[in-house]
Amino acid sequence: MKNCINILLCWIFTISTIYAQSVITGKVVKIADGDTFTMLVEQNQQVKIRLNSIDCPESKQDFGQQAKQYLSKLVFGKVVSVSYKNKDRYGRVLGTVYIDNVNVNEEMIKAGMAWHYKQYDKSTKLADMETTARQNRIGLWSHSDPIAPWNFRKKKK
């Protein structure tokens, strides 16, 4: 019986860890590119944030600077909340960013400043937003054949 209780407790802990989301709040102090920024949290600690589920054009790619400027317009100098579960291989927090209850990740896709990163996210909502931006030729979709950032990075190597 004791063994069953221990197994059950381990299972509950594992499930709660998998689905647990954390939230951090801070002021955005630096924009690296269209999907990465730095924010100051408690005790002026800097935290790098990578917008989850999207991928913006690289800085030297068409619409790379526009994506950076758009993200800056949305969040720079403002207090944002970031909901996240983990970090990427570079130590950046992978999160969904909110400002005044507006989902910044979604705003980047709707404005045609980002691809939905379908390799890592299966959201039909984000996929539909990208399709709408494509159909309406918004932002990067105004070009006849935009190159996805992951393909641009491969060519660069």
C-alpha positions as YAML, in Angstrom:
chain: A
units: angstrom
residues:
- id: 1
  name: MET
  ca: [0.00, 0.00, 0.00]
- id: 2
  name: LYS
  ca: [2.83, 2.39, 0.92]
- id: 3
  name: ASN
  ca: [4.47, 1.66, -2.44]
- id: 4
  name: CYS
  ca: [1.20, 2.48, -4.29]
- id: 5
  name: ILE
  ca: [0.93, 5.82, -2.46]
- id: 6
  name: ASN
  ca: [4.52, 6.71, -3.37]
- id: 7
  name: ILE
  ca: [3.90, 5.85, -7.03]
- id: 8
  name: LEU
  ca: [0.70, 7.89, -7.03]
- id: 9
  name: LEU
  ca: [2.45, 10.90, -5.48]
- id: 10
  name: CYS
  ca: [5.28, 10.68, -8.03]
- id: 11
  name: TRP
  ca: [2.74, 10.50, -10.85]
- id: 12
  name: ILE
  ca: [0.80, 13.53, -9.54]
- id: 13
  name: PHE
  ca: [4.03, 15.54, -9.19]
- id: 14
  name: THR
  ca: [5.15, 14.60, -12.71]
- id: 15
  name: ILE
  ca: [1.81, 15.53, -14.29]
- id: 16
  name: SER
  ca: [1.61, 18.84, -12.39]
- id: 17
  name: THR
  ca: [5.18, 19.70, -13.45]
- id: 18
  name: ILE
  ca: [4.46, 18.95, -17.11]
- id: 19
  name: TYR
  ca: [1.40, 21.19, -17.23]
- id: 20
  name: ALA
  ca: [2.54, 23.91, -14.83]
- id: 21
  name: GLN
  ca: [2.92, 27.38, -16.25]
- id: 22
  name: SER
  ca: [4.87, 30.11, -14.53]
- id: 23
  name: VAL
  ca: [4.38, 33.83, -15.02]
- id: 24
  name: ILE
  ca: [6.98, 36.57, -14.74]
- id: 25
  name: THR
  ca: [6.35, 40.28, -15.02]
- id: 26
  name: GLY
  ca: [8.83, 42.99, -15.86]
- id: 27
  name: LYS
  ca: [9.73, 46.03, -17.92]
- id: 28
  name: VAL
  ca: [11.07, 45.50, -21.45]
- id: 29
  name: VAL
  ca: [14.47, 47.21, -21.76]
- id: 30
  name: LYS
  ca: [15.97, 45.80, -24.97]
- id: 31
  name: ILE
  ca: [14.70, 44.41, -28.26]
- id: 32
  name: ALA
  ca: [17.11, 41.96, -29.90]
- id: 33
  name: ASP
  ca: [14.97, 41.10, -32.94]
- id: 34
  name: GLY
  ca: [11.36, 40.40, -33.84]
- id: 35
  name: ASP
  ca: [10.94, 37.51, -31.44]
- id: 36
  name: THR
  ca: [13.46, 38.14, -28.65]
- id: 37
  name: PHE
  ca: [13.74, 40.83, -25.99]
- id: 38
  name: THR
  ca: [15.21, 41.46, -22.54]
- id: 39
  name: MET
  ca: [13.15, 42.49, -19.55]
- id: 40
  name: LEU
  ca: [13.98, 43.61, -16.02]
- id: 41
  name: VAL
  ca: [12.29, 41.67, -13.26]
- id: 42
  name: GLU
  ca: [12.60, 41.86, -9.46]
- id: 43
  name: GLN
  ca: [15.89, 43.22, -8.15]
- id: 44
  name: ASN
  ca: [16.74, 44.50, -11.65]
- id: 45
  name: GLN
  ca: [17.56, 40.99, -12.87]
- id: 46
  name: GLN
  ca: [17.67, 40.77, -16.68]
- id: 47
  name: VAL
  ca: [15.74, 37.93, -18.30]
- id: 48
  name: LYS
  ca: [15.89, 37.15, -22.03]
- id: 49
  name: ILE
  ca: [12.52, 36.22, -23.52]
- id: 50
  name: ARG
  ca: [11.95, 34.32, -26.78]
- id: 51
  name: LEU
  ca: [8.37, 34.53, -28.05]
- id: 52
  name: ASN
  ca: [7.04, 31.00, -28.10]
- id: 53
  name: SER
  ca: [5.33, 29.43, -31.13]
- id: 54
  name: ILE
  ca: [6.47, 32.04, -33.65]
- id: 55
  name: ASP
  ca: [9.57, 32.71, -35.73]
- id: 56
  name: CYS
  ca: [10.33, 36.16, -37.15]
- id: 57
  name: PRO
  ca: [12.59, 36.95, -40.08]
- id: 58
  name: GLU
  ca: [16.27, 37.21, -39.19]
- id: 59
  name: SER
  ca: [17.73, 40.71, -38.80]
- id: 60
  name: LYS
  ca: [19.44, 40.64, -42.23]
- id: 61
  name: GLN
  ca: [16.44, 39.07, -43.90]
- id: 62
  name: ASP
  ca: [13.55, 40.90, -45.64]
- id: 63
  name: PHE
  ca: [11.18, 42.19, -42.94]
- id: 64
  name: GLY
  ca: [13.68, 41.41, -40.16]
- id: 65
  name: GLN
  ca: [14.02, 45.06, -39.17]
- id: 66
  name: GLN
  ca: [10.28, 45.69, -39.58]
- id: 67
  name: ALA
  ca: [9.51, 42.78, -37.25]
- id: 68
  name: LYS
  ca: [11.96, 44.17, -34.68]
- id: 69
  name: GLN
  ca: [10.39, 47.64, -34.95]
- id: 70
  name: TYR
  ca: [6.88, 46.22, -34.62]
- id: 71
  name: LEU
  ca: [7.78, 44.25, -31.50]
- id: 72
  name: SER
  ca: [9.44, 47.37, -30.11]
- id: 73
  name: LYS
  ca: [6.28, 49.40, -30.76]
- id: 74
  name: LEU
  ca: [4.23, 46.81, -28.89]
- id: 75
  name: VAL
  ca: [6.42, 46.23, -25.82]
- id: 76
  name: PHE
  ca: [9.52, 48.44, -25.46]
- id: 77
  name: GLY
  ca: [9.56, 50.38, -22.20]
- id: 78
  name: LYS
  ca: [6.34, 48.72, -21.07]
- id: 79
  name: VAL
  ca: [5.56, 46.26, -18.30]
- id: 80
  name: VAL
  ca: [4.62, 42.86, -19.73]
- id: 81
  name: SER
  ca: [3.70, 39.46, -18.33]
- id: 82
  name: VAL
  ca: [5.22, 36.29, -19.73]
- id: 83
  name: SER
  ca: [3.59, 32.90, -19.31]
- id: 84
  name: TYR
  ca: [6.12, 30.10, -19.77]
- id: 85
  name: LYS
  ca: [6.95, 26.47, -19.08]
- id: 86
  name: ASN
  ca: [10.62, 26.18, -20.01]
- id: 87
  name: LYS
  ca: [13.72, 27.68, -21.59]
- id: 88
  name: ASP
  ca: [15.35, 27.08, -24.95]
- id: 89
  name: ARG
  ca: [18.85, 25.71, -25.52]
- id: 90
  name: TYR
  ca: [20.26, 29.26, -25.28]
- id: 91
  name: GLY
  ca: [18.76, 29.82, -21.83]
- id: 92
  name: ARG
  ca: [16.03, 32.16, -23.03]
- id: 93
  name: VAL
  ca: [12.59, 31.90, -21.44]
- id: 94
  name: LEU
  ca: [10.16, 30.55, -24.07]
- id: 95
  name: GLY
  ca: [6.95, 32.39, -23.40]
- id: 96
  name: THR
  ca: [3.69, 33.89, -24.45]
- id: 97
  name: VAL
  ca: [3.84, 37.62, -23.84]
- id: 98
  name: TYR
  ca: [0.89, 39.71, -22.68]
- id: 99
  name: ILE
  ca: [0.45, 43.44, -22.37]
- id: 100
  name: ASP
  ca: [-2.93, 44.72, -21.18]
- id: 101
  name: ASN
  ca: [-4.44, 41.27, -21.89]
- id: 102
  name: VAL
  ca: [-3.22, 41.38, -25.50]
- id: 103
  name: ASN
  ca: [-1.28, 38.33, -26.69]
- id: 104
  name: VAL
  ca: [1.85, 39.79, -28.33]
- id: 105
  name: ASN
  ca: [2.80, 36.50, -30.01]
- id: 106
  name: GLU
  ca: [-0.56, 36.49, -31.80]
- id: 107
  name: GLU
  ca: [-0.23, 40.17, -32.71]
- id: 108
  name: MET
  ca: [3.09, 39.48, -34.45]
- id: 109
  name: ILE
  ca: [1.46, 36.79, -36.61]
- id: 110
  name: LYS
  ca: [-1.65, 38.86, -37.37]
- id: 111
  name: ALA
  ca: [0.54, 41.79, -38.46]
- id: 112
  name: GLY
  ca: [2.42, 39.52, -40.87]
- id: 113
  name: MET
  ca: [5.65, 39.90, -38.94]
- id: 114
  name: ALA
  ca: [6.12, 36.23, -38.04]
- id: 115
  name: TRP
  ca: [5.55, 32.66, -39.10]
- id: 116
  name: HIS
  ca: [3.65, 30.28, -36.88]
- id: 117
  name: TYR
  ca: [6.41, 27.87, -35.78]
- id: 118
  name: LYS
  ca: [4.43, 24.73, -36.61]
- id: 119
  name: GLN
  ca: [7.41, 22.46, -35.95]
- id: 120
  name: TYR
  ca: [7.12, 23.29, -32.24]
- id: 121
  name: ASP
  ca: [3.49, 24.34, -31.85]
- id: 122
  name: LYS
  ca: [0.28, 22.76, -33.14]
- id: 123
  name: SER
  ca: [-2.13, 25.62, -32.35]
- id: 124
  name: THR
  ca: [-4.85, 25.83, -34.99]
- id: 125
  name: LYS
  ca: [-5.59, 29.38, -33.84]
- id: 126
  name: LEU
  ca: [-2.06, 30.56, -34.71]
- id: 127
  name: ALA
  ca: [-2.11, 28.58, -37.96]
- id: 128
  name: ASP
  ca: [-5.39, 30.26, -38.93]
- id: 129
  name: MET
  ca: [-3.97, 33.70, -38.07]
- id: 130
  name: GLU
  ca: [-0.98, 33.06, -40.32]
- id: 131
  name: THR
  ca: [-3.25, 31.87, -43.14]
- id: 132
  name: THR
  ca: [-5.33, 35.05, -42.86]
- id: 133
  name: ALA
  ca: [-2.21, 37.26, -42.95]
- id: 134
  name: ARG
  ca: [-0.94, 35.33, -46.00]
- id: 135
  name: GLN
  ca: [-4.26, 35.61, -47.84]
- id: 136
  name: ASN
  ca: [-4.44, 39.34, -47.14]
- id: 137
  name: ARG
  ca: [-0.76, 39.82, -48.10]
- id: 138
  name: ILE
  ca: [0.00, 41.58, -44.82]
- id: 139
  name: GLY
  ca: [3.57, 42.36, -43.77]
- id: 140
  name: LEU
  ca: [6.13, 39.83, -44.96]
- id: 141
  name: TRP
  ca: [3.37, 38.09, -46.93]
- id: 142
  name: SER
  ca: [3.31, 41.09, -49.29]
- id: 143
  name: HIS
  ca: [6.43, 39.60, -50.92]
- id: 144
  name: SER
  ca: [5.82, 37.00, -53.60]
- id: 145
  name: ASP
  ca: [7.98, 34.29, -52.03]
- id: 146
  name: PRO
  ca: [9.11, 35.04, -48.47]
- id: 147
  name: ILE
  ca: [11.82, 32.74, -47.09]
- id: 148
  name: ALA
  ca: [11.06, 31.15, -43.73]
- id: 149
  name: PRO
  ca: [13.69, 32.08, -41.12]
- id: 150
  name: TRP
  ca: [14.64, 28.44, -40.48]
- id: 151
  name: ASN
  ca: [15.43, 28.05, -44.21]
- id: 152
  name: PHE
  ca: [17.32, 31.36, -44.22]
- id: 153
  name: ARG
  ca: [19.45, 30.14, -41.30]
- id: 154
  name: LYS
  ca: [20.22, 26.86, -43.10]
- id: 155
  name: LYS
  ca: [21.37, 28.70, -46.25]
- id: 156
  name: LYS
  ca: [23.58, 30.97, -44.15]
- id: 157
  name: LYS
  ca: [25.64, 28.04, -42.80]
...
